[in-house]
Amino acid sequence: MSQGLAVLFREDHPYRHSPGGGAGAAAPITADDVRRFFRDHVQPDQVVVIAIRDVSRESFFETLRTS
């Protein structure tokens, strides 16, 4: 968070700190960690997919099925 915004919140306020942690917060996360997280926590009924381009409905769903 920029210093300008930091002065808006008291020291112990959660908004004063970046929700993602510091710059090194993601460094220890590997591709296998991400795959494992998605396998364990993300289910098809929890996913929203949005297409932002000129694509037919059939082509869109075919791409989803084969990806």
N, C-alpha and C positions, 0 to 999 in steps of 0.2 A: 504494500500500500504506500502511496506517496506520503511524504511528510505533511503535505497540505491537508490531506484527508485524515491523517492520524490525529491531528489536533482536535478534530470534531468529536472524538470518542475518548472517554476516560481510559486510563491504562488497562483496566481489567475487563473492558467491554469486548465481546467476541468480534465485533465488526472492526476493531482496531487492527486485527491480525488477518493475514491472508488465509482463506479457507483451505488453500492447497499446501500450506506450510511454506518453508523456505525453499530456496533454489535447489537444494539437494534432496528434497523430500521424495522425489520420484526416481532418483538415481539407482537405488537398490532394487527397483521393480524390473523384472525380466519379462520377456515375451511369454515365457511359460507361465509366469504368475498371472498375466493378463488372460491367457487362454483358460487357465484353471478357474479364475474368477468368473468368466463368462459361462463356462461349463457348469459351474456350481450355482450361479445366481441369476442368470438371465435365461428366461424361458420364452418360447415363441409367443405366448399370450401376453407377455410383458413388453413387447417390442413395438415401436412405432417407426415405420419407414415412410419417408416422404420423397417423392420424385419432383425435382425442380428442373424440368426441361420439357421439350416437346417429345413425348414418348407415348405410344399407344398403351392402353391398359394391358393388352395381351403380352406385349413385349416386356413391360415392366414386371409382370408376374412371372414370366418365363425366366427373366434374369434373376429374380429372387429364388426361384426353385432350383436353379442350376449353380448358384453361387455358394 
